[in-house]
Amino acid sequence: MSAQSMRRKPLVIGNWKMNGDVDVAERLIADLRAALDPGLLDRVAVAVCPPFPYLGLAAARLAGSAIGWGAQNVAAYPNGAYTGEVSATMLADLRCAWTLVGHSERRTLFGDTDAEVVRKAQQALAAGVAPVVCVGETLAERESGATESVLGRQLDAVGAVLAAAGEGVVVAYEPVWAIGTGRTATPQQAQDAHAFIRARLARSGVASQAVRILYGGSVKPGNAGELFACPDVDGGLIGGASLVAADFVAICKAALRRAA
C-alpha cells in the first residue's frame, strides 16, 4: 500500500436507503454508538445516511459522538417552489456533514442526469455540505467494454466542480451490476476502476491523490477486508449491510485494518 493511500483516512458511509422506521433508526444508532469505540473512530471516519424524515433524529442521537450523518440526496436548487425537494441549506441546518449525489438509483430510477449531479454537488458545497459523488456502470456497459468511457463521462461532467472544491472531495464507485444483487466486483476490478477514477480526476485538475474513493456494491463483512486492502480503495459506501449494526461495525473494523 502506498504512503499516499495511508494518508487518506478511511471513510465508511452507511446508506440506509428507503428503509426503517423510528424504532429501527433509534435502535440502529444506539447499537452503533455502543459498538464503535473512540479508538476506531479516531482512525476511520464513519457516517450514516438515513432517510430524510430521520435526519433530525440522527442529528440529535449522534450529537457529541464521532459518528457523522448525511443525506441520501439533495436538491439541485437553493430554495423555492420545488415541492418535495430538500435543499442543501436545510441539510446544513441539520448539521449534515455529507450528502450522496448521483447515486445509481437516483440516476436509473429518477432520471438524475450528469448535469443535475453537477448542480447538486454545487449546491451542497455552497452550503458547506460535502458531496459524495457516485459513479458507476451497468452490467451491459461493463460487458460491452464501456466501463471507462462511462466513468470518464460522469467524472468529466463534475470534474471542474470537484477541482474548485479542494480538500474533502469524495467519490464513490458503485458498479450498478453489484448493488443489491449479491454480486461484488473482485478486488482487482475494484482497484482497476478506482485507479482509473483517480487518474481521470487528475485530468480535471483535481488533487486526486487526496481524494477518497469509496467502493459500493454488495460490501459485506466477509469481503470488506480484501476490497479495502486495494491501494486506491479508501473505504465503502454500504447499502444493505448498514442496516445490520453488527455487519456495519465489522465493515468499519475492516477499514480500521487499512489504517493500521
C-alpha positions as CSV (number, residue, x, y, z in Angstrom):
1,M,0.0,0.0,0.0
2,S,1.4,3.4,-1.0
3,A,2.4,6.1,1.6
4,Q,-0.2,8.4,-0.1
5,S,-3.0,5.9,0.4
6,M,-2.1,5.6,4.1
7,R,-2.6,9.3,4.5
8,R,-6.2,9.2,3.2
9,K,-8.3,8.5,6.3
10,P,-10.6,5.6,5.5
11,L,-14.3,6.6,5.3
12,V,-17.3,4.2,5.7
13,I,-20.8,5.6,5.0
14,G,-24.0,3.6,5.6
15,N,-26.7,4.3,3.1
16,W,-30.0,3.1,4.7
17,K,-31.9,3.9,1.5
18,M,-35.7,3.9,2.0
19,N,-35.7,1.5,4.9
20,G,-36.7,1.5,8.6
21,D,-38.9,3.5,10.9
22,V,-38.4,5.5,14.1
23,D,-37.8,2.4,16.2
24,V,-35.3,0.9,13.7
25,A,-33.4,4.2,13.5
26,E,-33.3,4.6,17.2
27,R,-32.0,1.0,17.8
28,L,-29.5,1.1,14.9
29,I,-28.0,4.4,16.1
30,A,-27.8,3.2,19.7
31,D,-26.1,0.0,18.6
32,L,-23.6,1.9,16.5
33,R,-22.8,4.3,19.3
34,A,-22.3,1.4,21.7
35,A,-20.1,-0.7,19.4
36,L,-17.9,1.8,17.6
37,D,-15.2,2.7,20.1
38,P,-13.3,6.0,20.1
39,G,-10.1,4.4,19.0
40,L,-11.7,3.2,15.8
41,L,-13.5,6.4,15.2
42,D,-10.2,8.4,15.6
43,R,-8.7,6.5,12.7
44,V,-11.8,5.7,10.5
45,A,-14.4,8.3,9.5
46,V,-17.9,6.8,9.9
47,A,-21.2,8.2,8.9
48,V,-24.8,7.2,8.3
49,C,-27.3,8.5,5.7
50,P,-30.8,7.8,7.0
51,P,-34.0,8.7,5.0
52,F,-34.9,12.4,5.2
53,P,-37.6,12.0,7.9
54,Y,-35.0,10.6,10.3
55,L,-32.2,13.1,9.8
56,G,-33.3,15.2,12.8
57,L,-33.3,12.1,14.9
58,A,-29.8,11.2,13.7
59,A,-28.6,14.7,14.5
60,A,-30.0,14.5,18.0
61,R,-28.8,11.0,18.8
62,L,-25.4,11.3,17.3
63,A,-24.6,14.8,18.6
64,G,-21.4,14.6,20.7
65,S,-20.3,11.4,19.1
66,A,-17.6,11.0,16.4
67,I,-20.2,9.3,14.0
68,G,-21.3,11.7,11.3
69,W,-24.6,11.8,9.4
70,G,-25.7,12.9,6.0
71,A,-28.5,12.8,3.4
72,Q,-29.1,10.4,0.5
73,N,-29.9,13.2,-2.0
74,V,-30.1,17.0,-2.2
75,A,-32.0,19.4,-4.4
76,A,-30.3,21.0,-7.4
77,Y,-31.9,24.3,-6.5
78,P,-31.2,26.6,-3.5
79,N,-34.9,27.1,-2.4
80,G,-38.3,28.0,-3.9
81,A,-41.3,26.3,-5.4
82,Y,-39.8,22.8,-5.7
83,T,-42.4,20.6,-3.9
84,G,-40.9,17.5,-2.3
85,E,-37.3,18.7,-2.6
86,V,-34.8,19.3,0.3
87,S,-32.2,22.0,-0.1
88,A,-28.6,21.9,0.9
89,T,-29.1,24.7,3.3
90,M,-31.7,22.6,5.1
91,L,-29.2,19.8,5.3
92,A,-26.7,22.2,6.8
93,D,-29.3,23.3,9.3
94,L,-29.4,19.7,10.5
95,R,-25.6,19.7,10.6
96,C,-25.2,17.1,7.9
97,A,-21.6,16.5,7.0
98,W,-22.4,14.7,3.8
99,T,-24.9,14.1,1.1
100,L,-24.9,11.5,-1.6
101,V,-25.1,12.9,-5.1
102,G,-25.8,10.9,-8.3
103,H,-26.4,7.6,-6.6
104,S,-27.1,5.0,-9.3
105,E,-30.7,4.6,-8.0
106,R,-31.2,8.3,-8.5
107,R,-29.7,8.1,-12.0
108,T,-31.6,5.0,-13.1
109,L,-34.9,5.3,-11.3
110,F,-35.4,9.0,-11.1
111,G,-33.5,10.3,-14.1
112,D,-30.8,12.3,-12.5
113,T,-28.5,13.4,-15.3
114,D,-24.8,14.3,-15.2
115,A,-25.8,18.0,-15.4
116,E,-28.1,17.6,-12.4
117,V,-25.4,15.8,-10.5
118,V,-23.2,18.9,-11.1
119,R,-25.8,21.3,-9.8
120,K,-26.5,19.2,-6.7
121,A,-22.8,19.0,-5.9
122,Q,-22.5,22.8,-6.3
123,Q,-25.5,23.4,-4.0
124,A,-24.0,21.1,-1.4
125,L,-20.6,22.7,-1.5
126,A,-22.1,26.2,-1.3
127,A,-23.9,25.2,1.9
128,G,-20.8,23.6,3.5
129,V,-22.1,20.0,3.0
130,A,-19.6,17.6,1.4
131,P,-21.0,15.8,-1.6
132,V,-20.2,12.1,-2.2
133,V,-20.3,11.9,-5.9
134,C,-21.4,8.5,-7.1
135,V,-20.3,7.0,-10.4
136,G,-20.6,3.6,-12.0
137,E,-21.5,1.4,-15.0
138,T,-24.3,-1.0,-15.6
139,L,-23.7,-4.7,-16.4
140,A,-24.4,-4.1,-20.1
141,E,-21.9,-1.3,-20.2
142,R,-19.2,-3.4,-18.4
143,E,-19.8,-6.4,-20.7
144,S,-19.5,-4.2,-23.8
145,G,-16.2,-2.8,-22.6
146,A,-17.6,0.7,-21.9
147,T,-16.8,0.9,-18.2
148,E,-14.0,3.5,-18.6
149,S,-16.0,5.6,-21.1
150,V,-19.0,5.7,-18.8
151,L,-16.9,6.6,-15.7
152,G,-15.0,9.2,-17.8
153,R,-18.2,10.9,-18.9
154,Q,-19.6,11.0,-15.4
155,L,-16.3,12.3,-13.9
156,D,-15.6,14.8,-16.6
157,A,-19.0,16.4,-16.0
158,V,-18.3,17.2,-12.4
159,G,-14.5,17.5,-12.6
160,A,-14.3,21.3,-12.6
161,V,-16.6,21.5,-9.5
162,L,-14.5,19.0,-7.6
163,A,-11.3,20.7,-8.6
164,A,-12.6,24.0,-7.3
165,A,-13.8,22.3,-4.1
166,G,-10.2,21.5,-3.0
167,E,-9.9,19.3,0.1
168,G,-12.6,16.9,1.2
169,V,-13.7,15.6,-2.2
170,V,-15.2,12.1,-2.0
171,V,-16.1,9.9,-5.0
172,A,-17.9,6.6,-4.7
173,Y,-17.5,3.9,-7.3
174,E,-20.6,1.7,-7.4
175,P,-20.9,-0.7,-10.2
176,V,-24.6,-0.8,-10.8
177,W,-24.5,-4.5,-11.5
178,A,-23.2,-5.2,-8.0
179,I,-25.8,-3.1,-6.0
180,G,-28.2,-5.2,-4.1
181,T,-27.6,-8.2,-6.3
182,G,-25.2,-10.1,-4.1
183,R,-22.5,-9.8,-6.9
184,T,-19.4,-7.9,-5.9
185,A,-16.6,-6.6,-8.0
186,T,-13.4,-8.6,-7.5
187,P,-10.7,-6.7,-5.7
188,Q,-8.8,-6.4,-9.0
189,Q,-11.9,-5.0,-10.8
190,A,-12.4,-2.5,-7.9
191,Q,-8.8,-1.5,-7.9
192,D,-8.7,-1.0,-11.7
193,A,-11.8,1.2,-11.6
194,H,-10.6,3.2,-8.6
195,A,-7.2,3.8,-10.2
196,F,-8.9,4.9,-13.4
197,I,-11.1,7.3,-11.4
198,R,-8.1,8.8,-9.6
199,A,-6.2,9.3,-12.9
200,R,-9.3,10.8,-14.6
201,L,-9.9,13.3,-11.8
202,A,-6.3,14.4,-12.1
203,R,-7.0,15.4,-15.8
204,S,-9.7,17.8,-14.5
205,G,-7.3,19.5,-12.1
206,V,-8.4,17.6,-9.0
207,A,-5.8,16.9,-6.4
208,S,-6.7,13.3,-6.9
209,Q,-4.1,11.7,-4.6
210,A,-6.0,13.4,-1.7
211,V,-9.4,12.2,-2.9
212,R,-11.1,9.4,-1.0
213,I,-12.7,6.9,-3.4
214,L,-15.2,4.6,-1.8
215,Y,-16.4,1.2,-3.2
216,G,-20.1,0.5,-3.1
217,G,-21.7,-2.7,-4.3
218,S,-22.7,-5.6,-2.0
219,V,-19.9,-5.0,0.5
220,K,-20.2,-7.4,3.4
221,P,-18.1,-8.3,6.5
222,G,-16.7,-11.3,4.5
223,N,-15.4,-9.3,1.6
224,A,-14.7,-5.8,3.0
225,G,-11.1,-6.6,4.1
226,E,-9.9,-7.7,0.7
227,L,-11.6,-4.8,-1.0
228,F,-10.3,-2.2,1.5
229,A,-6.8,-3.7,1.0
230,C,-6.7,-2.3,-2.5
231,P,-4.4,0.7,-2.6
232,D,-6.9,3.0,-4.3
233,V,-10.0,1.9,-2.3
234,D,-10.4,4.2,0.7
235,G,-13.5,2.8,2.3
236,G,-17.0,1.9,1.4
237,L,-20.5,3.2,0.7
238,I,-22.5,0.5,2.3
239,G,-26.1,-0.3,1.5
240,G,-27.9,-3.4,2.9
241,A,-25.2,-4.3,5.4
242,S,-25.5,-0.8,7.0
243,L,-29.0,-1.9,8.3
244,V,-27.4,-4.6,10.5
245,A,-25.3,-3.0,13.2
246,A,-23.0,-6.0,13.7
247,D,-22.3,-6.2,10.0
248,F,-21.7,-2.4,9.6
249,V,-19.4,-2.4,12.6
250,A,-17.4,-5.4,11.2
251,I,-17.0,-3.5,7.9
252,C,-15.8,-0.4,9.9
253,K,-13.3,-2.7,11.6
254,A,-12.1,-3.9,8.2
255,A,-11.4,-0.3,7.3
256,L,-9.5,0.1,10.5
257,R,-7.1,-2.6,9.4
258,R,-6.4,-0.5,6.3
259,A,-5.5,2.4,8.6
260,A,-3.2,0.2,10.7
